[in-house]
Amino acid sequence: MAEHKVVVVGAGMAGLVSALQLAHAGLQVTVIDKASAPGGKIRQLMPDGMPVDSGPTVFTMRWVFDQIMASVGTRLESQLNIQPLSVLARHFWEDGSQLDLYADPAQSLDAVARFAGRAEAERFARFCHTARQVYDALEGPFIKSPSPTMAHMMTQLGPRGLATLASVGPMRSLWNSLGRHFNDPRLRQLFARYATYCGSSPWEAPATLMLIAQVEMDGVWTVHGGMHALASCLMRLGQANGVNYVFSSECERIEMSQGRVSGVRLASGDSLRADSVVFNGDIAALRKGLLGPGVQKSVQGKVQPRSLSAVTWSMHADTQGMALDRHNVFFNNDYASEFDDIFMQKRMPQQPTVYVCAQDRGTDTPPPGAERLLCLVNAPARGDKRLSEDELHACAVSSQARMAKAGLHLSLESSASCIRTTPQDFHQLFPATGGALYGQATHGWMAAFARSNARSQAKGLYLAGGSVHPGPGVPMAAMSGQLAAAALMADLGLTSLSHKTATSGGTLTH
Ligand SMILES: Cc1cc2nc3c(=O)[nH]c(=O)nc-3n(C[C@H](O)[C@H](O)[C@H](O)COP(=O)(O)OP(=O)(O)OC[C@H]3O[C@@H](n4cnc5c(N)ncnc54)[C@H](O)[C@@H]3O)c2cc1C
């Protein structure tokens, strides 16, 4: 099989994982990316010359990476220094109240009791129980399934899973469902925010997305060296398995010949022959014809609205003694207006929720003086149309005011110590997305089933990344990379991703 050539277009999380596993299985793999470094959305910017994680910052579902590392004969802890956080996130409201959620459920329960009273803490405990049940019910039949359909999932759920779904009310929105769990509007808002982890509005996302809260309550980790270290680690392992990486190189066309993929053409004019291609960009680019007419109709699944974009500020700034934790959320007073602005009015939110990742925190030693921060507000995926400078400025001003109310005084003006990234910038980085960062929005009960799986309609073309099943987020994208590698291997008649080192001659069994 060593002569089977695979080109992976995109060195995002899914592309890196696919490439590593395919090369480990003995295939000849080349990864090309138009960016100058691996990671895709996992990127670092350098305000004041300091490396700031400017994409994902919340690292969850560590077990996904434990399994990936095991599949290539190593262990996560021997590759990276990963530490669990005791405080999952710190939340601030405009009325001055504040709540930390902890890795230790008992500590969270006490914190909620102090914050909202014993009865609400009991409701919180019941919510956690339900979220756990939803996660357990859906992990096998949906998240880990290579190609879930509603009918298949229903047969897989079993009586217990079906009862869990029925109790949640799958047709309900997350917002509606949370109203049945919590009396305190702040807790409803806190748990509704998890819909944004897959770029969706809590008012449109199905109640089952409460499982994201469970994922976070199962643990949040920090990666020494930043999230970028995870991408670099996967690339290093890929290199050790023979993957060839080519950066600053855009794929302009996926070539077809005699009804199947035959290679890729690069913007430089060069061509690479390939027996199979894994596409790790957003599927919107394929649908738009950016990769050529041969693969334009290759994506199955329903077209859904774009997910959220964001405006981010990567900073090196003095937080003036503010008691930040690593992950901080500054909520607004009118949560509904934020999603109405973004999804209905298609404008920057007038009252944004601001997320701040204080990247030097979460260890025992608080940072001295200036520290590295990523500030993020949700935004409409209108990066292909251009948001006006006035609109962006107004959002920066209201974000500053929101943080200042809680005592955090930051200037969100662009400067050497503050680098802004807008939906326009994200659209440039991730073509055809309008800056949408999480593929299609998960709006409506069936939306999760509208995502394409790893097999495209074009023979030899596989799909991997946040825009395909099981969806966005670093661990989910990594899983989609695994699924694409597994689909490709299965189509070659190879039964498993067995160890190259375990078979003589480095090849696989058919
Ligand atoms: C600001 C921000 C915050 C986030 N926060 C979190 C978080 O806290 N936790 C979490 O789990 N997730 C978070 N996410 C989501 C998470 O980062 C993504 O879901 C995940 O990293 C996507 O991985 P991917 O495999 O889809 O590849 P992507 O990261 O989308 O990378 C795709 C790659 O393909 C390349 N490419 C595309 N087209 C071409 C072409 N034609 N030729 C060559 N190369 C091409 C691009 O350059 C890019 O490098 C966040 C994302 C952003 C942007």
The ligand as an SDF file (V2000), in Angstrom:
LIG
                    3D

 53 58  0  0  0  0  0  0  0  0999 V2000
  -11.2960   32.1090   17.6900 C   0  0  0  0  0  0  0  0  0  0  0  0
  -11.6680   30.6530   17.8100 C   0  0  0  0  0  0  0  0  0  0  0  0
  -11.9270   30.1030   19.0600 C   0  0  0  0  0  0  0  0  0  0  0  0
  -12.2490   28.7600   19.1800 C   0  0  0  0  0  0  0  0  0  0  0  0
  -12.3900   28.2290   20.4370 N   0  0  0  0  0  0  0  0  0  0  0  0
  -12.4420   26.8880   20.5830 C   0  0  0  0  0  0  0  0  0  0  0  0
  -12.2370   26.2990   21.8570 C   0  0  0  0  0  0  0  0  0  0  0  0
  -11.9850   26.9920   22.8510 O   0  0  0  0  0  0  0  0  0  0  0  0
  -12.2830   24.9390   21.9610 N   0  0  0  0  0  0  0  0  0  0  0  0
  -12.4730   24.1360   20.8650 C   0  0  0  0  0  0  0  0  0  0  0  0
  -12.4690   22.9100   21.0110 O   0  0  0  0  0  0  0  0  0  0  0  0
  -12.6550   24.6780   19.6380 N   0  0  0  0  0  0  0  0  0  0  0  0
  -12.6220   26.0250   19.4620 C   0  0  0  0  0  0  0  0  0  0  0  0
  -12.6940   26.5850   18.2280 N   0  0  0  0  0  0  0  0  0  0  0  0
  -13.0320   25.7140   17.0730 C   0  0  0  0  0  0  0  0  0  0  0  0
  -11.8380   24.8720   16.6270 C   0  0  0  0  0  0  0  0  0  0  0  0
  -10.6990   25.6650   16.5520 O   0  0  0  0  0  0  0  0  0  0  0  0
  -12.1210   24.2880   15.2630 C   0  0  0  0  0  0  0  0  0  0  0  0
  -13.3660   23.6030   15.2520 O   0  0  0  0  0  0  0  0  0  0  0  0
  -11.0540   23.2920   14.7960 C   0  0  0  0  0  0  0  0  0  0  0  0
   -9.7540   23.7210   15.1260 O   0  0  0  0  0  0  0  0  0  0  0  0
  -11.2180   23.1550   13.2970 C   0  0  0  0  0  0  0  0  0  0  0  0
  -10.3050   22.2490   12.7700 O   0  0  0  0  0  0  0  0  0  0  0  0
  -10.4160   21.7770   11.2690 P   0  0  0  0  0  0  0  0  0  0  0  0
   -9.8780   20.3980   11.1990 O   0  0  0  0  0  0  0  0  0  0  0  0
  -11.7940   21.9900   10.7650 O   0  0  0  0  0  0  0  0  0  0  0  0
   -9.4150   22.6810   10.4450 O   0  0  0  0  0  0  0  0  0  0  0  0
   -9.2420   24.2550   10.3050 P   0  0  0  0  0  0  0  0  0  0  0  0
   -8.7090   24.7830   11.5560 O   0  0  0  0  0  0  0  0  0  0  0  0
  -10.4720   24.8610    9.7570 O   0  0  0  0  0  0  0  0  0  0  0  0
   -8.0800   24.3270    9.2210 O   0  0  0  0  0  0  0  0  0  0  0  0
   -8.3060   24.1300    7.8520 C   0  0  0  0  0  0  0  0  0  0  0  0
   -6.9880   24.3590    7.1500 C   0  0  0  0  0  0  0  0  0  0  0  0
   -7.1830   24.1350    5.7510 O   0  0  0  0  0  0  0  0  0  0  0  0
   -6.4260   25.0880    5.0430 C   0  0  0  0  0  0  0  0  0  0  0  0
   -7.0200   25.2290    3.7240 N   0  0  0  0  0  0  0  0  0  0  0  0
   -8.3190   25.4790    3.4200 C   0  0  0  0  0  0  0  0  0  0  0  0
   -8.4870   25.5290    2.0850 N   0  0  0  0  0  0  0  0  0  0  0  0
   -7.2750   25.2990    1.5420 C   0  0  0  0  0  0  0  0  0  0  0  0
   -6.8040   25.2150    0.1880 C   0  0  0  0  0  0  0  0  0  0  0  0
   -7.6230   25.3660   -0.8560 N   0  0  0  0  0  0  0  0  0  0  0  0
   -5.4900   24.9660   -0.0150 N   0  0  0  0  0  0  0  0  0  0  0  0
   -4.6400   24.7890    1.0230 C   0  0  0  0  0  0  0  0  0  0  0  0
   -5.0270   24.8630    2.3150 N   0  0  0  0  0  0  0  0  0  0  0  0
   -6.3400   25.1040    2.5670 C   0  0  0  0  0  0  0  0  0  0  0  0
   -6.5140   26.3530    5.8710 C   0  0  0  0  0  0  0  0  0  0  0  0
   -5.4380   27.2230    5.6010 O   0  0  0  0  0  0  0  0  0  0  0  0
   -6.4450   25.7730    7.2960 C   0  0  0  0  0  0  0  0  0  0  0  0
   -5.1290   25.7180    7.7640 O   0  0  0  0  0  0  0  0  0  0  0  0
  -12.3700   27.9300   18.0400 C   0  0  0  0  0  0  0  0  0  0  0  0
  -12.1240   28.4750   16.7770 C   0  0  0  0  0  0  0  0  0  0  0  0
  -11.7590   29.8120   16.6700 C   0  0  0  0  0  0  0  0  0  0  0  0
  -11.4070   30.3640   15.3200 C   0  0  0  0  0  0  0  0  0  0  0  0
  1  2  1  0
  2  3  1  0
  2 52  2  0
  3  4  2  0
  4  5  1  0
  4 50  1  0
  5  6  2  0
  6  7  1  0
  6 13  1  0
  7  8  2  0
  7  9  1  0
  9 10  1  0
 10 11  2  0
 10 12  1  0
 12 13  2  0
 13 14  1  0
 14 15  1  0
 14 50  1  0
 15 16  1  0
 16 17  1  0
 16 18  1  0
 18 19  1  0
 18 20  1  0
 20 21  1  0
 20 22  1  0
 22 23  1  0
 23 24  1  0
 24 25  2  0
 24 26  1  0
 24 27  1  0
 27 28  1  0
 28 29  2  0
 28 30  1  0
 28 31  1  0
 31 32  1  0
 32 33  1  0
 33 34  1  0
 33 48  1  0
 34 35  1  0
 35 36  1  0
 35 46  1  0
 36 37  1  0
 36 45  1  0
 37 38  2  0
 38 39  1  0
 39 40  1  0
 39 45  2  0
 40 41  1  0
 40 42  2  0
 42 43  1  0
 43 44  2  0
 44 45  1  0
 46 47  1  0
 46 48  1  0
 48 49  1  0
 50 51  2  0
 51 52  1  0
 52 53  1  0
M  END
$$$$
